[in-house]
């Protein structure tokens, strides 16, 4: 019974909670039981607040029983990337420097999740200051892929992808600066949504690069992820970059007809060329969209190489500025690989950084006008390579790191520079039984299109229902 409850989707457990078929206390105990079993294996939590979670669940049960249902998150156990402030609590940012720092404010996204009545089980593993794409960690120990613990879960939101895939929680809020809501989603076999820049407030969240950061969501299905995104989206006076939720809605969820929607597949772009182990899986996903009535067509994306270079310039320069004082005064408090990457931006001239920012609106406008006049969404791999093992991932901390990092993020970073919404969907497995993800990218505030396409895809596939093994044996 415990595993049955933990295995439910967010939307299903929410419905059961509202009807009284399941209590929040039961759902919370079910998740805590799985955490106790799986945390030693995959190391996706920084800490677990058992007493606080059970107390909050008891309150939720009382409120729901009294008719005070707050919405789809009420009584639902969640956990979030360890980068959001909560007043009076430690927000460690996956670092040694901030591991004892107590926040005096609460982030906007956590305020919204809390107001929705969700149960917080504890902070989730992340790479140090969101630097890195593997889950390897010098201070916290490595987070591991639940499908095979010899392999990486992706990063920087490592714990979010691993915990959602392992049925330890029903969903998670995380961040995406160059792919962190999509890379672990693809590598762990779950759904990750990076929203439009400005849809979700960043107030009270750790910055990685101010003009690229967005906060998004992880869940097991598209509908689950959309329900969580609905709660955190919207204008916030404390984040002047927020534009409100104009143009964003639930799009009717899985009921929306996607026939006639145009999906563009980039051609002539080596950056999107998947390795042979992934090609049959991605081709099958495209065929499935075609069978749903979507029009799949080849397209050329403009200025992609330029966009990638400009995105890297902005990320490196802003990250170096954010960490300038600490990397100069206490560099020994960082892992070597993290401080090395954070210092790279010091060598970027101010003129290059300012040019990258100045060109951004012009390039974005031209890209959106040209591409989304022809298609409703762009289809790419989320990652072009099979999920690497930890031995292979050593390249991310070696002299070859820039090339290795580019190979992992090359399908995702361009959407951050352009501020576009993107979703990673589980679409199959390699012969080694490791997940493969495909990415859909839409026009600004086109989240409803992504939701419609993703829901339609998941009505006729069951990849999102596949569960990783509870030990390194056969999948459940």
Beta strands, then each sheet from edge to edge (+ up, - down):
strand 1: 77-81
strand 2: 119-124
strand 3: 171-176
strand 4: 191-194
strand 5: 214-219
strand 6: 262-266
strand 7: 295-299
strand 8: 377-381
strand 9: 422-429
strand 10: 435-441
sheet 1: 1+ 2+
sheet 2: 3+ 5- 4+ 9- 10+ 8- 6- 7-
end
